[in-house]
């Protein structure tokens, strides 16, 4: 009888210590995901902060297409209007955030493509500097998104692995969403001259 109680006590202690370690590991991984998410948001904010300067510089080209500028301004408003809390990184919320950012990326691409038709704008030093800063920011966003996805992968693996998945269910740790490629990005763009 004593051996049986002792065996149960050892098993309970082992499970308790394993779940405590799992819990602490999940907390660390969760905080890592939150930190990476903050970096993503920071880089997207940097891009959003550059856009008014770019738009104002482009407005200087007297006959520049107003519809293109309006689309960029509206897309920026939409993109900055969607905030996803680090505590609510569900796949659905990540997709909403990403859709707004993709809309802004598309508007910026159209703006820069149309700007190619304006030689005085292409020669404007402010425009060239802002264009270079946007390019650098887009690279930072890519790196931040990759780092975020790596952190999410590590967290999700922990949450789904046995026996940590038991601890995850007990304490409410849920899988987080990834950034995914925009729809149609697997297709090469068509270039026509």
N, C-alpha and C positions, 0 to 999 in steps of 0.2 A: 504494500500500500504506500509506504514511504517513498519507494523508488518511483512509483507512478506519479505521485504528487511532485517529486523532485524533477522528473522528466518533463512534466507539464510546465513547471515553473521555469526550467531552463529554456524550453521552447517558447514560452511567452516572453521571457526576457530577450531571447534572440530576435523574435519578431518585432518586439518593441524597439530594440536598438536598431534593427534594420530599417524600420519605418521612420525612426527619428533621423537617421542618416539620409534616407531618401527624401524626407521632407526638407531638410536643410539643403540638400543638393538642388531640389526643385525650386526652392526660394532663390538660391544663387542663380540658377538658370533663368528663372522668371525675371529677376532684376537685370540680368544681362540682356534679355530680349527688350525690356523697357528702355535700357540705355541705348541700345541699337536703334530702337524706334525714335527716340529723341534725336539721334543723329540724322535719321532720315528726314524728320520734320524740320530740323534746323537747315538742312541743305535745300529742301523745298522752299522754306521761308526765304532763304538767300536768293533763290531764283525769283520768287514773288517780289522781293524788294528791288531787284534789278529791273523788272519790267516797266515800272513807271518812268524810269530814266530813259530806257530804250524807246518807249512810246513817245516821250517828249522830244527826244532827239529826232525821231522819224517824222514827227509832226512838222518839223522845220522844213521838210521837203514839201513845198507849197501845194503841189497837186497830188500828194500821196493819197492812196485809196483809203477813204474814211471807213469803209465797211471792214477792211482788214484790221484797222486799229481798234474799231469798236468790238470786233470779235475777240481780239487779244484781251482787251480790258474786261469784257464779260467773262471770258474763260478764267482770267486771273481771279475775279470776284468769286466765281463758282469754286475754284480750287482752294482759295483761302477760306471759304465758307464751310468747308467740310473738315471737321476736326475729329480725329479718332483717338480716344483715350488709350494710353498704354495698358490699361486694365481691361480693355474691351477689343482686343485684336482678333476678332473672329474673322473667318474667311470672307464673310459678307461685308463687314466693315472695311476690310483691306481693299476689296474689290470696288466699293463706292469711292474710297479715297483715290485709288489708282485710276478709276474712270475719269474723275475730275482732273487729275494731274495729266492724264493722257490727252484730254481735250485741250488743256493749256499748251502742252507740247505741240499738238497739231496746229494750233493757232500761231504759236511762235514760229514754227517751220514755214507756214504760209507767209507770215510777215517777212521773214528773212529771204524767202524766195522772191517775193514781190520787190523787196528792196534791191535785188540784183538789177532791176530795170532802171534804177536811179543812180547815174554815175556820180552826181554830187554827193549823194548820201553815202555811197560806197567809199568815197574819198574822205568823208568826215571822220576826223580822228576820234571824237567821242563815240560815234557809232561803231567804229572798228574796235575800240576798247571795250565797249559794252558787249559787243558780239563775242569777243575773246573771253570776257568774264562769264558770259552765259555758257559758252562751250566748256569752260573749266568747271562751272557749277554742274552742268549736266554730267560730267565725268565724276564729280563728287557724289552726285545723287546715285549714279550706277554703283559706285563702290559701297556707299551706305546701304543701298538696297541689298547688295550681295552679302554684306556683313550681317544685316538684319535676317536675311533668309538662312544664313548659317546658324545664327543664334536660335532661330525658330526651329530649325531642324534638330539641333541638339536638345532643346527643351521638349519638343514633341516626341523625340525618341525616348527620352527619360519618362515622360508621362505615359507612354504606351508600353514600356518594357516591364516585365514581371521581375520582382514583386513591387516595384515602384508604382505600377499602375493602381495597386490597391491603395497606397498612400495618397496618390493623386485623386482618386475617387473620394476618399474620406475627407480630404481637405479642399476639394473643389478645384483642383488644377485641371484646366481644360486645354486641349490643343489650340494653338494659335495659327492664324492665317499667314500665308506666304504672299509675297509679291509675285505676280505671274506676268508673262509677256502679254501685251495687248493683243486682242483678237486680230488675226490676219498678219501678225508680224513675222510669221514663218514664211510668208510669201515675199519674194524680192520685189521692190518697187519697180514699176514700169517707167523707163526713161525714154522720152520721145524728143527728137530734135526737129 
